[in-house]
């Protein structure tokens, strides 16, 4: 992604006249602008260039904008790029489908170019703030956690990496709303971060790989103590976020709030990227209902 005062916008639109106008306009506003008329090409460009924003038409000659957005969200590399649909299609069904893919905004054609400029500016400003810290917990995410973790993967041996994920949060949000679910995320993340800080101090990393997954890196020597501290504080505390009369027992067992963890002590150069490490740990998660287990040494 771009840094500094010149964000990159990717315009995906098959109306070449409209694309030319938007490219000229946003270039004059100081943005770096990329464009394509094809959905497949848009995925390729976004993966390679990591634009700060994608402006995406729904109707494209090959795959539609929904499919483009789905592929961007499925990739760890592009999943956090803000996507704005601009389209002539503005039905409730279209909007719900887009919102389900975390589309940031809809801009309906014909549009006011000045209103669009302000919307884009505000979206990029919010994205910049979020890149410095998670908007719910304040813990580092994006490049703020990815870069130091990447460096540890190529450092001499001595660090353990733990992935802790919060399951059931989507079902919880459906039942009790965003405020309650944000409370769960915030308390869980802050409790984890406090335990890491108490046990490992400045030698540790703790931050988000995504909203529901936190990554911790600590010296191997303190890992057993840290695992015990996390278990003591969080293994049973999630019950208390449910109403006192039922503690969530009406929810299906597979939809209940639960913490999962997996830990690895990587050899130097064992993983080519943090996303390879993430996939490795994700496949080895265990629930904290009994005890945190160090799965791989």
C-alpha positions, 0 to 999 in steps of 0.5 A, a space after each residue: 500500500 502507498 504511504 505518505 500523502 499520495 494514496 493509490 486508488 484502483 478504478 474498476 469500470 468498463 465505461 472507458 470514458 467514465 474511467 478516463 474522467 475519474 482518472 484525470 480528476 483524482 490524479 489532479 487531486 494528488 492520488 496515484 490512479 490505476 484502472 482496468 475494465 476487467 474483474 480478473 485483472 482487478 484482482 491481479 492488480 490489487 494483489 500486486 499493487 495493494 492500492 489504498 482503495 478500490 472503486 468497483 463497478 458491479 457490472 463488468 465484462 467478465 466476473 462481476 464486482 461481487 466476485 471481485 470483492 469476494 476474492 479480495 476478501 478471501 486473500 490475506 494480502 488484500 482483505 483489508 483494502 477498502 472497497 467502494 461500489 459505484 454502480 447503477 444498481 442500488 437495490 436493497 438486495 445489492 446493498 445487503 450483498 455488498 455490506 455482507 462483504 464489508 463494502 465500505 460505501 455505495 456510490 450510485 450513478 449518476 453521482 456528484 463528483 465533489 461528494 464522491 471526492 469527499 467520501 473517498 477522502 474520508 474513507 482513506 483517512 479512516 483507513 489510515 487511522 485503522 492501520 495504526 491501531 485496531 478501531 475497537 481494541 487499539 492494539 496494533 494491526 496491519 503493517 504495525 504488527 506484520 512488519 515486526 512479526 515478519 522480522 522475527 520469522 527470519 531472526 535467530 531462534 528464540 521466539 514462540 508465536 501464538 495465534 488466539 482466535 475468538 470463535 462465535 462472535 458473529 452469532 453473538 453479534 446477531 443476538 446481542 448487537 454490535 456494542 455487546 460484541 465489541 465489548 467482547 473483542 475489546 476485553 479479550 484483546 486487552 486482557 491478552 495484551 496485559 498478560 503478555 506485557 506482564 510476563 514478557 514486557 518489551 520483548 513481546 509482540 501482541 496485535 491483530 491479524 484480523 478482528 477475531 485473530 490475535 497474534 502473540 510473539 514472546 521469548 520461548 522461555 516465558 511461554 508456559 507461564 504466559 499460557 497459564 496466565 491467559 488460561 486463568 484469566 480468559 478460559 471461562 470469562 466469556 460466559 459472563 458476556 451472556 445475559 445472567 438468566 441463561 449465560 447463552 445456553 440457548 445458543 447452539 454449542 458450535 455458535 458459543 463464544 470460545 477461544 482457540 489457540 495454537 502455538 509454534 516455535 519456528 525455526 529460522 526461515 521455516 516460514 516464508 511469510 507471516 501468512 504461511 505461519 497464520 495458515 499453519 497455526 489456523 489448521 492446528 487450533 485447540 479450544 481453551 475450554 480445558 487448557 491451552 496446549 502448546 501443539 508444536 515445539 
